Structures are given as C-alpha cells and as structure tokens.
Amino acid sequence: MSTILVFAEHGAGTVRRASLECIAAAKATGSDVVAIVTGQGATDAAESLGNHGASRVVCLTGADQYSPDATGVDIAAVACDLGVRGFLAAATSTGKDLAPRVAMHLDSVLFSDCTGLEAAGDSFKISRPWLAGKAIANCTSTGPVFCATTRLNSFATNEVGGTAEVSERPASTDGKVIVTGITAKEGGKLDVAEAPIVVSGGRGLKEPEGFKIIEDLAEALGNTAVGASRAVVDAGWRPHSEQVGQTGKVVSPGLYIAVGISGAIQHIAGMKTSGVIVAINKDPDAPIFKLADYGIVGDAFEVVPALTAAVKELMATA
Ligand SMILES: Cc1cc2nc3c(=O)[nH]c(=O)nc-3n(C[C@H](O)[C@H](O)[C@H](O)COP(=O)(O)OP(=O)(O)OC[C@H]3O[C@@H](n4cnc5c(N)ncnc54)[C@H](O)[C@@H]3O)c2cc1C
C-alpha cells in the first residue's frame, strides 16, 4: 500500500478544516495516510487527525517558532524515511509557501491548487483548474513521489473514527526564515477562502454602505463570509482580503451568491468551482448568469433584503 504524507495545520491543537480535507483526499486514494504537524499543541491535533483517517501522526517538536524552510527540510526527511508516494498540503498561505520547498528537497514535481486526486495503478491522477478555471488539466504523476496543494473546499472531510499512532521528532531549529508572529487584520472574521458559504458584492451595490445588505444576508445564513469584486476593493469599499478572483482569493464554497457583480472573467476565475452559484443582478444579460445555477434578475436592494427575511424565517422554524 502506498503512503501519502499530509501537512496538517492547526491552531493550538485544533486542526484546520482545509487540512482535514487534505487527509480525506489522500485517504480516498486508498493510501495509508500519515499526518505531520508542527508547533504548540501539535500532539493535541493527533486525535482529530486519527478520527479523519490518518493512521500515524508525526509531531515536529522543540522549535519555538515556525520556520518554513526548516519545516520543509524536516518534512522531506520524514517523507524519505517513510518512502511516501505523495505529499499534500492545503493551498493555504502556509501550504503554498511550504509545498514548493518540500518538492525541491524531494526533487519532485508540484501540482498546485488541485481539485481532484485518485490512484491509477502505480501512479496518481491529479486534476487542477487551468486558464483561470476555463479548463481542467488532468495530469498523471509518474515519478516516485509527487507533491500537491489542494484547493480549499474541493474535497469533503470524512470522519472515519480511527486512532492515529503518534510519534515525535525534533524539529530543525536552524531555519533562515522565522515567523515571529501573525497579526490578524480583521479579528474573528471567517476567511472567504475557507467559508462554506460566500456572499459577494460588486459595484452594483453603489457605495460602501450598500454592503450592509450583504452583511445582513451573511449573518442570517450563518457560517458565511463576505466576498467582493476587485472593482469595489480597488475603490476602497472593502478590504483586499475579501477580494475573489484572479488577483484575489480562489474560493470554492458549497454556495456562492454574487450580488451586483457582472461576472468578468477575472472574477469568475476565483469562484467558478463553487458548488451552487446564485447570481442577483438587474441586467438580464450580465455574464454571471451564464455560469449561475440560479439567477434572480432584479434590484439587489429589493431582492437581498427579501432573501434575508426569508432565510431568517426559515431558520426560526428549522
Ligand atoms: C489583470 C486583472 C485582474 C483582475 N482581477 C480581478 C479579481 O481578482 N477579481 C475581480 O472581481 N475582478 C478582477 N478584475 C476586474 C474585472 O475585470 C472587473 O472589472 C470586475 O470584476 C468588475 O467588478 P463588478 O462586477 O463589481 O463591477 P461591474 O463590472 O461594474 O458590474 C456591476 C454589476 O452590477 C449590476 N448592478 C448594478 N446595479 C445593480 C442593482 N441595483 N442590483 C443588482 N445588480 C446591479 C450591473 O448590472 C453589473 O452587472 C481584474 C482585471 C484585470 C485586468
């Protein structure tokens, strides 16, 4: 049986959902899955990782601060020791920084932002969006080991109820880059790239205050992030962290609601792989309707408050 090593991110022992998706993606290939964790609370993460399909958890211990280059060396060393066939990390900021380093040390290839992974005999088939999401590239990894990052929300997590065997390994402490701290800009807000539901607004909302209807809908739905088109980010209405698209974040939530967004190719590049897409636009010819599963032609300032009221009513009776 082949083994896939997965880098699992966590906060004080709570594993990020994106990493559990990675574990599920690896497990679905029929491989043995080994998770590797680092940082304070690494050992606490093991229970959840076992529950989601990791048979073993390797904890890198002893380093007070995270170093991407030292962690890359450590992961590659573990990958070699275990003779793994693949290495996966979620396509988060950390994963996108770390995975190329691991690939370099393993003299391997890197498939970035994958949306599909399956075993194919002795090799692995990997699919990933290309040309701003206009095409899907179906690739086969034929080398001894592949590295990949997985697009967030592209793989369902799976609780299998297992228990992982935990081992510790000293982390390298001679990194050239040390992350001394991470300052959250908007504390407590759900990241648009990770949220299961995203409600995005565009220039059709007329002014920054127009986003009140978007925020109200997001709050009514719950567990929902607010997104934005580049036009409104450039105008200073919303922070860049909310921008969806080619030069913003790539999102793939179960439900994406685009309000007052025309559907420019650069915006679509960032949300095309969402599960269900709903568009609300007063122009029936807006390009976003070509992509949408459901469309409402109407004024956002009439449609969205009505939708919010309906959601609240439903939630109250649920
Ligand atoms: C290199 C490059 C990179 C880019 N990267 C990105 C990116 O990452 N993300 C991104 O989003 N864009 C990006 N863009 C910009 C992109 O091309 C578009 O200009 C932008 O997406 C348009 O934003 P919008 O849909 O909010 O505005 P508009 O195109 O102006 O559309 C506004 C829409 O609102 C509708 N509307 C108006 N009033 C109402 C109302 N009352 N109710 C309902 N609907 C209404 C209109 O019918 C219209 O369809 C990029 C462009 C370039 C050149």
The ligand as an SDF file (V2000), in Angstrom:
LIG
                    3D

 53 58  0  0  0  0  0  0  0  0999 V2000
   -5.3470   41.7790  -14.5640 C   0  0  0  0  0  0  0  0  0  0  0  0
   -6.7150   41.9070  -13.9720 C   0  0  0  0  0  0  0  0  0  0  0  0
   -7.0060   41.2100  -12.8220 C   0  0  0  0  0  0  0  0  0  0  0  0
   -8.2810   41.3000  -12.2460 C   0  0  0  0  0  0  0  0  0  0  0  0
   -8.5610   40.5970  -11.1090 N   0  0  0  0  0  0  0  0  0  0  0  0
   -9.8260   40.6230  -10.6130 C   0  0  0  0  0  0  0  0  0  0  0  0
  -10.1750   39.8400   -9.4740 C   0  0  0  0  0  0  0  0  0  0  0  0
   -9.3420   39.1560   -8.8540 O   0  0  0  0  0  0  0  0  0  0  0  0
  -11.4570   39.8850   -9.0520 N   0  0  0  0  0  0  0  0  0  0  0  0
  -12.4140   40.6420   -9.6560 C   0  0  0  0  0  0  0  0  0  0  0  0
  -13.5680   40.6350   -9.2080 O   0  0  0  0  0  0  0  0  0  0  0  0
  -12.0980   41.3920  -10.7240 N   0  0  0  0  0  0  0  0  0  0  0  0
  -10.8230   41.4140  -11.1940 C   0  0  0  0  0  0  0  0  0  0  0  0
  -10.5180   42.2250  -12.2620 N   0  0  0  0  0  0  0  0  0  0  0  0
  -11.5050   43.2300  -12.6780 C   0  0  0  0  0  0  0  0  0  0  0  0
  -12.5930   42.6770  -13.5800 C   0  0  0  0  0  0  0  0  0  0  0  0
  -12.1580   42.7190  -14.9230 O   0  0  0  0  0  0  0  0  0  0  0  0
  -13.8680   43.5370  -13.4510 C   0  0  0  0  0  0  0  0  0  0  0  0
  -13.5640   44.8840  -13.7540 O   0  0  0  0  0  0  0  0  0  0  0  0
  -14.5150   43.4820  -12.0660 C   0  0  0  0  0  0  0  0  0  0  0  0
  -14.6750   42.1630  -11.6590 O   0  0  0  0  0  0  0  0  0  0  0  0
  -15.8850   44.1640  -12.1320 C   0  0  0  0  0  0  0  0  0  0  0  0
  -16.4370   44.2320  -10.8490 O   0  0  0  0  0  0  0  0  0  0  0  0
  -18.0080   44.2950  -10.6500 P   0  0  0  0  0  0  0  0  0  0  0  0
  -18.6390   43.1150  -11.2720 O   0  0  0  0  0  0  0  0  0  0  0  0
  -18.2410   44.5680   -9.2210 O   0  0  0  0  0  0  0  0  0  0  0  0
  -18.3790   45.6400  -11.4200 O   0  0  0  0  0  0  0  0  0  0  0  0
  -19.1310   45.8710  -12.8010 P   0  0  0  0  0  0  0  0  0  0  0  0
  -18.4870   45.1190  -13.8970 O   0  0  0  0  0  0  0  0  0  0  0  0
  -19.2780   47.3300  -12.9440 O   0  0  0  0  0  0  0  0  0  0  0  0
  -20.5590   45.1980  -12.5940 O   0  0  0  0  0  0  0  0  0  0  0  0
  -21.5320   45.7150  -11.7350 C   0  0  0  0  0  0  0  0  0  0  0  0
  -22.7740   44.8770  -11.9440 C   0  0  0  0  0  0  0  0  0  0  0  0
  -23.7550   45.2910  -11.0270 O   0  0  0  0  0  0  0  0  0  0  0  0
  -25.0220   45.2520  -11.6800 C   0  0  0  0  0  0  0  0  0  0  0  0
  -25.9110   46.1510  -10.9500 N   0  0  0  0  0  0  0  0  0  0  0  0
  -25.8940   47.4980  -10.9450 C   0  0  0  0  0  0  0  0  0  0  0  0
  -26.8350   47.9760  -10.1040 N   0  0  0  0  0  0  0  0  0  0  0  0
  -27.4620   46.8980   -9.5810 C   0  0  0  0  0  0  0  0  0  0  0  0
  -28.5110   46.7320   -8.6610 C   0  0  0  0  0  0  0  0  0  0  0  0
  -29.1110   47.7740   -8.0650 N   0  0  0  0  0  0  0  0  0  0  0  0
  -28.9160   45.4860   -8.3520 N   0  0  0  0  0  0  0  0  0  0  0  0
  -28.3310   44.4080   -8.9250 C   0  0  0  0  0  0  0  0  0  0  0  0
  -27.3100   44.4920   -9.8050 N   0  0  0  0  0  0  0  0  0  0  0  0
  -26.8890   45.7390  -10.1250 C   0  0  0  0  0  0  0  0  0  0  0  0
  -24.7460   45.6620  -13.1020 C   0  0  0  0  0  0  0  0  0  0  0  0
  -25.7530   45.1760  -13.9740 O   0  0  0  0  0  0  0  0  0  0  0  0
  -23.4020   44.9990  -13.3380 C   0  0  0  0  0  0  0  0  0  0  0  0
  -23.5380   43.7200  -13.9140 O   0  0  0  0  0  0  0  0  0  0  0  0
   -9.2670   42.1430  -12.8360 C   0  0  0  0  0  0  0  0  0  0  0  0
   -8.9410   42.8280  -14.0080 C   0  0  0  0  0  0  0  0  0  0  0  0
   -7.7030   42.7240  -14.5600 C   0  0  0  0  0  0  0  0  0  0  0  0
   -7.4030   43.4750  -15.8320 C   0  0  0  0  0  0  0  0  0  0  0  0
  1  2  1  0
  2  3  1  0
  2 52  2  0
  3  4  2  0
  4  5  1  0
  4 50  1  0
  5  6  2  0
  6  7  1  0
  6 13  1  0
  7  8  2  0
  7  9  1  0
  9 10  1  0
 10 11  2  0
 10 12  1  0
 12 13  2  0
 13 14  1  0
 14 15  1  0
 14 50  1  0
 15 16  1  0
 16 17  1  0
 16 18  1  0
 18 19  1  0
 18 20  1  0
 20 21  1  0
 20 22  1  0
 22 23  1  0
 23 24  1  0
 24 25  2  0
 24 26  1  0
 24 27  1  0
 27 28  1  0
 28 29  2  0
 28 30  1  0
 28 31  1  0
 31 32  1  0
 32 33  1  0
 33 34  1  0
 33 48  1  0
 34 35  1  0
 35 36  1  0
 35 46  1  0
 36 37  1  0
 36 45  1  0
 37 38  2  0
 38 39  1  0
 39 40  1  0
 39 45  2  0
 40 41  1  0
 40 42  2  0
 42 43  1  0
 43 44  2  0
 44 45  1  0
 46 47  1  0
 46 48  1  0
 48 49  1  0
 50 51  2  0
 51 52  1  0
 52 53  1  0
M  END
$$$$
